[in-house]
Amino acid sequence: MTAISRRSLLLGAASSALLLAAGCGSDDAASGGGGGAPKGSDADIQAALDAGGTITVWAWEPTLKQVVTDFQAKYPKVKVNLVNAGTGDKQYTALQNAIKAGSGVPDVAQIEYYALPQFALAKSLTDLGGFGSAKLDGTFTPGPWNAVHAGGALYGLPMDSGPMALFYNKEVFDKHGVAVPATWDDFYAAAQKLHAADPKVYITSDTGDAGFTTSMIWQAGGRPYKVDGTTVGIDFTDAGTKKFTALWQKLIDGKLLSPVNGWSDGWYKGLGDGTIASLVIGAWMPANLESGVKAADGKWRVAPMPQWEAGGKVTAENGGSSLALPTAGGNKNLAWAFTKYATVDAGAQSRADNGAFPATIAQLNTPAFRDKELSYFGGQKVNQVLADAATQVATGWSYLPFQVYANSIYGDTAGKAYVSATPLQDALKAWQDASLKYGKDQGFTVK
């Protein structure tokens, strides 16, 4: 996941879930223009590749450019039009507009994990079971594989992964005699010590981010979202959520979090000059540090995500995308062939070689990947830490089927805890109430 896609987690498209309750799309055969439940055998797929044709892929992930080049070289009769229709919410809005208009729908689309349930429930995505996708069970790490399923069906293939870890500025930590925190209690103590030693230094930056909040609740054992088809529930009073809010409230009250907005120029500057000393973030972060924080080359390191219990080994996902086949797109067999090539076959290795954090177990376990020394991180083999984290993602998490909308209103609800006297736990209740009201207005059964 790139920096620009990470910024899309707080979305502003209030119309994002309008198609949900009614659904949309067609149910044509795999070789036709639509395709709700295609049937494409290996022979059918090969025949489609031999015959050739053109497919359109909407995606913003940069490593796909090389994948397209390699795929076309292997299958010269196939033309792949790779289109950047916008990042995250911008693409989702364009995709829904195309679906509603009944034209211009791509054959393949990049869709982030948190947004996938919304499109799946709207019947806007193809159930991939007809391609024998069940055979891919065991190919991907558990977090992403779970994320592309909805209602027992598979609606996308994982393209990358974002198991969380602690990225920290070793030079800053060493300068102030702060040990790398192994637990969240350690993290709070480190935040106090760093800021006391230098009031300009903060342990991390957080001004309110829906994706970060839900990932932290996920790791803490909270499961606030309950989804059963079109029946949804939200409960931010569960023990895991309260565990997170109790810690984070202390950081907010102590003014121990940098007030600089993530992904802003000031944020990059803070990561470079040491005033933002660490990030708890997804495994896709190394490339963003290398390209965006050149001033700190050699200073950063990676450690496991702090734990709620000493000795624990639990993390959560933070970001990541799938490739999915819109039902209203055409050329289903060619679209599947490209999707599988990009996420499972040679394209998976190509993307890993070019900096993507793989969701595939095979790529994660290769010595070339695990033992790669990154000079930006002082020669540390950071992929060992990140690959281990991918196997430690807590199970049982689900997103709302209108998570895109819910995330878009985070700032106006939960985000108030960062700029007012409203406690974070109360602010989450406001987010909960507003999200449930929206779900009810859209025709969901709310519990």
Beta strands, then each sheet from edge to edge (+ up, - down):
strand 1: 53-58
strand 2: 78-83
strand 3: 108-112
strand 4: 149-150
strand 5: 153-154
strand 6: 157-158
strand 7: 164-169
strand 8: 204-205
strand 9: 225-228
strand 10: 231-234
strand 11: 257-258
strand 12: 278-282
strand 13: 300-304
strand 14: 321-324
strand 15: 445-446
sheet 1: 2+ 1+ 3+ 14- 6+
sheet 2: 4+ 5-
sheet 3: 12+ 7- 13+
sheet 4: 8+ 11+
sheet 5: 9+ 10- 15-
end
